[in-house]
Amino acid sequence: MLTEREIEIIKLRKKGLKQKKIAEKLNLSQPAVSKFENNVKKKIKDSWNTIEIIRKLGVKIET
């Protein structure tokens, strides 16, 4: 699950802000913003990998 901060950063990226501007706006360092973005990418990748394993096992997921 994404944290509130990760979601906030992704929303600002969607608006077209660069990491440096996001860092300034949220009073963070640019490397911190980069780390948050990398965490989001990893979480998404892990989720997709989990879904693929479940599909290969033939498990049906109801939403």
TIVO-2410 file (N, C-alpha, C; in nm, 3 decimals):
# residues 63
REC num residu      c1      c2      c3 atome chaine
REC   1      M   0.084  -0.117   0.000     N      A
REC   1      M   0.000   0.000   0.000    CA      A
REC   1      M   0.089   0.125   0.000     C      A
REC   2      L   0.047   0.224  -0.072     N      A
REC   2      L   0.122   0.349  -0.079    CA      A
REC   2      L   0.095   0.435   0.044     C      A
REC   3      T   0.199   0.504   0.089     N      A
REC   3      T   0.182   0.595   0.201    CA      A
REC   3      T   0.119   0.725   0.151     C      A
REC   4      E   0.073   0.805   0.245     N      A
REC   4      E   0.015   0.935   0.208    CA      A
REC   4      E   0.118   1.022   0.137     C      A
REC   5      R   0.241   1.019   0.184     N      A
REC   5      R   0.348   1.099   0.123    CA      A
REC   5      R   0.376   1.052  -0.019     C      A
REC   6      E   0.380   0.922  -0.040     N      A
REC   6      E   0.403   0.869  -0.175    CA      A
REC   6      E   0.293   0.913  -0.270     C      A
REC   7      I   0.170   0.905  -0.224     N      A
REC   7      I   0.056   0.948  -0.306    CA      A
REC   7      I   0.065   1.097  -0.336     C      A
REC   8      E   0.101   1.175  -0.236     N      A
REC   8      E   0.114   1.320  -0.254    CA      A
REC   8      E   0.219   1.351  -0.361     C      A
REC   9      I   0.331   1.282  -0.356     N      A
REC   9      I   0.438   1.304  -0.453    CA      A
REC   9      I   0.395   1.262  -0.593     C      A
REC  10      I   0.328   1.150  -0.605     N      A
REC  10      I   0.281   1.103  -0.736    CA      A
REC  10      I   0.179   1.202  -0.794     C      A
REC  11      K   0.093   1.257  -0.711     N      A
REC  11      K  -0.004   1.356  -0.758    CA      A
REC  11      K   0.066   1.481  -0.811     C      A
REC  12      L   0.171   1.524  -0.743     N      A
REC  12      L   0.246   1.641  -0.788    CA      A
REC  12      L   0.321   1.612  -0.917     C      A
REC  13      R   0.372   1.490  -0.932     N      A
REC  13      R   0.439   1.452  -1.056    CA      A
REC  13      R   0.339   1.453  -1.172     C      A
REC  14      K   0.217   1.406  -1.142     N      A
REC  14      K   0.112   1.405  -1.244    CA      A
REC  14      K   0.081   1.546  -1.293     C      A
REC  15      K   0.096   1.643  -1.204     N      A
REC  15      K   0.074   1.783  -1.241    CA      A
REC  15      K   0.191   1.840  -1.319     C      A
REC  16      G   0.298   1.762  -1.335     N      A
REC  16      G   0.411   1.807  -1.415    CA      A
REC  16      G   0.528   1.863  -1.336     C      A
REC  17      L   0.521   1.858  -1.204     N      A
REC  17      L   0.632   1.911  -1.124    CA      A
REC  17      L   0.751   1.817  -1.128     C      A
REC  18      K   0.869   1.874  -1.132     N      A
REC  18      K   0.994   1.798  -1.127    CA      A
REC  18      K   1.029   1.770  -0.981     C      A
REC  19      Q   1.120   1.674  -0.961     N      A
REC  19      Q   1.158   1.637  -0.825    CA      A
REC  19      Q   1.204   1.757  -0.742     C      A
REC  20      K   1.283   1.844  -0.801     N      A
REC  20      K   1.334   1.959  -0.728    CA      A
REC  20      K   1.221   2.048  -0.677     C      A
REC  21      K   1.120   2.074  -0.763     N      A
REC  21      K   1.006   2.158  -0.723    CA      A
REC  21      K   0.922   2.089  -0.616     C      A
REC  22      I   0.905   1.958  -0.631     N      A
REC  22      I   0.830   1.882  -0.530    CA      A
REC  22      I   0.902   1.891  -0.396     C      A
REC  23      A   1.032   1.874  -0.399     N      A
REC  23      A   1.112   1.882  -0.277    CA      A
REC  23      A   1.094   2.018  -0.209     C      A
REC  24      E   1.100   2.124  -0.286     N      A
REC  24      E   1.082   2.258  -0.231    CA      A
REC  24      E   0.942   2.275  -0.172     C      A
REC  25      K   0.843   2.229  -0.247     N      A
REC  25      K   0.702   2.244  -0.204    CA      A
REC  25      K   0.674   2.167  -0.074     C      A
REC  26      L   0.735   2.049  -0.060     N      A
REC  26      L   0.707   1.963   0.056    CA      A
REC  26      L   0.814   1.972   0.164     C      A
REC  27      N   0.910   2.064   0.144     N      A
REC  27      N   1.019   2.083   0.240    CA      A
REC  27      N   1.098   1.952   0.261     C      A
REC  28      L   1.132   1.888   0.149     N      A
REC  28      L   1.211   1.766   0.149    CA      A
REC  28      L   1.335   1.788   0.064     C      A
REC  29      S   1.429   1.697   0.073     N      A
REC  29      S   1.543   1.702  -0.017    CA      A
REC  29      S   1.505   1.632  -0.148     C      A
REC  30      Q   1.574   1.668  -0.256     N      A
REC  30      Q   1.548   1.602  -0.384    CA      A
REC  30      Q   1.576   1.452  -0.374     C      A
REC  31      P   1.685   1.408  -0.306     N      A
REC  31      P   1.706   1.263  -0.292    CA      A
REC  31      P   1.592   1.193  -0.217     C      A
REC  32      A   1.529   1.263  -0.123     N      A
REC  32      A   1.416   1.203  -0.051    CA      A
REC  32      A   1.297   1.182  -0.146     C      A
REC  33      V   1.272   1.280  -0.231     N      A
REC  33      V   1.164   1.267  -0.329    CA      A
REC  33      V   1.194   1.150  -0.423     C      A
REC  34      S   1.318   1.140  -0.466     N      A
REC  34      S   1.359   1.030  -0.553    CA      A
REC  34      S   1.336   0.896  -0.485     C      A
REC  35      K   1.370   0.888  -0.357     N      A
REC  35      K   1.352   0.764  -0.281    CA      A
REC  35      K   1.203   0.727  -0.271     C      A
REC  36      F   1.119   0.826  -0.245     N      A
REC  36      F   0.975   0.800  -0.241    CA      A
REC  36      F   0.926   0.746  -0.375     C      A
REC  37      E   0.972   0.807  -0.484     N      A
REC  37      E   0.931   0.760  -0.617    CA      A
REC  37      E   0.980   0.618  -0.644     C      A
REC  38      N   1.102   0.590  -0.605     N      A
REC  38      N   1.155   0.454  -0.624    CA      A
REC  38      N   1.077   0.352  -0.541     C      A
REC  39      N   1.035   0.392  -0.422     N      A
REC  39      N   0.954   0.302  -0.338    CA      A
REC  39      N   0.821   0.272  -0.405     C      A
REC  40      V   0.760   0.374  -0.466     N      A
REC  40      V   0.633   0.354  -0.537    CA      A
REC  40      V   0.653   0.255  -0.652     C      A
REC  41      K   0.758   0.275  -0.731     N      A
REC  41      K   0.785   0.185  -0.843    CA      A
REC  41      K   0.804   0.041  -0.795     C      A
REC  42      K   0.877   0.024  -0.686     N      A
REC  42      K   0.900  -0.111  -0.632    CA      A
REC  42      K   0.769  -0.174  -0.585     C      A
REC  43      K   0.687  -0.097  -0.517     N      A
REC  43      K   0.560  -0.149  -0.469    CA      A
REC  43      K   0.470  -0.191  -0.585     C      A
REC  44      I   0.468  -0.111  -0.691     N      A
REC  44      I   0.387  -0.146  -0.808    CA      A
REC  44      I   0.439  -0.273  -0.872     C      A
REC  45      K   0.570  -0.282  -0.888     N      A
REC  45      K   0.631  -0.402  -0.947    CA      A
REC  45      K   0.600  -0.525  -0.862     C      A
REC  46      D   0.614  -0.513  -0.731     N      A
REC  46      D   0.585  -0.625  -0.642    CA      A
REC  46      D   0.439  -0.668  -0.653     C      A
REC  47      S   0.349  -0.572  -0.665     N      A
REC  47      S   0.207  -0.604  -0.678    CA      A
REC  47      S   0.180  -0.681  -0.807     C      A
REC  48      W   0.240  -0.635  -0.917     N      A
REC  48      W   0.222  -0.703  -1.044    CA      A
REC  48      W   0.278  -0.845  -1.039     C      A
REC  49      N   0.393  -0.862  -0.974     N      A
REC  49      N   0.452  -0.995  -0.961    CA      A
REC  49      N   0.361  -1.087  -0.880     C      A
REC  50      T   0.302  -1.035  -0.775     N      A
REC  50      T   0.210  -1.114  -0.693    CA      A
REC  50      T   0.087  -1.155  -0.774     C      A
REC  51      I   0.032  -1.063  -0.850     N      A
REC  51      I  -0.084  -1.094  -0.935    CA      A
REC  51      I  -0.049  -1.201  -1.036     C      A
REC  52      E   0.068  -1.192  -1.095     N      A
REC  52      E   0.110  -1.291  -1.195    CA      A
REC  52      E   0.124  -1.430  -1.131     C      A
REC  53      I   0.179  -1.438  -1.013     N      A
REC  53      I   0.192  -1.567  -0.943    CA      A
REC  53      I   0.054  -1.624  -0.915     C      A
REC  54      I  -0.037  -1.542  -0.868     N      A
REC  54      I  -0.173  -1.587  -0.838    CA      A
REC  54      I  -0.241  -1.639  -0.964     C      A
REC  55      R  -0.224  -1.568  -1.075     N      A
REC  55      R  -0.283  -1.613  -1.202    CA      A
REC  55      R  -0.225  -1.748  -1.245     C      A
REC  56      K  -0.093  -1.763  -1.232     N      A
REC  56      K  -0.029  -1.889  -1.271    CA      A
REC  56      K  -0.076  -2.005  -1.185     C      A
REC  57      L  -0.109  -1.976  -1.060     N      A
REC  57      L  -0.160  -2.080  -0.971    CA      A
REC  57      L  -0.307  -2.109  -0.995     C      A
REC  58      G  -0.370  -2.026  -1.077     N      A
REC  58      G  -0.511  -2.047  -1.109    CA      A
REC  58      G  -0.608  -2.003  -1.001     C      A
REC  59      V  -0.560  -1.918  -0.915     N      A
REC  59      V  -0.645  -1.870  -0.805    CA      A
REC  59      V  -0.731  -1.754  -0.857     C      A
REC  60      K  -0.861  -1.763  -0.831     N      A
REC  60      K  -0.950  -1.655  -0.873    CA      A
REC  60      K  -0.962  -1.554  -0.760     C      A
REC  61      I  -0.953  -1.428  -0.800     N      A
REC  61      I  -0.962  -1.319  -0.703    CA      A
REC  61      I  -1.092  -1.244  -0.729     C      A
REC  62      E  -1.172  -1.235  -0.626     N      A
REC  62      E  -1.296  -1.160  -0.637    CA      A
REC  62      E  -1.276  -1.021  -0.580     C      A
REC  63      T  -1.326  -0.922  -0.649     N      A
REC  63      T  -1.312  -0.785  -0.601    CA      A
REC  63      T  -1.443  -0.731  -0.551     C      A
***
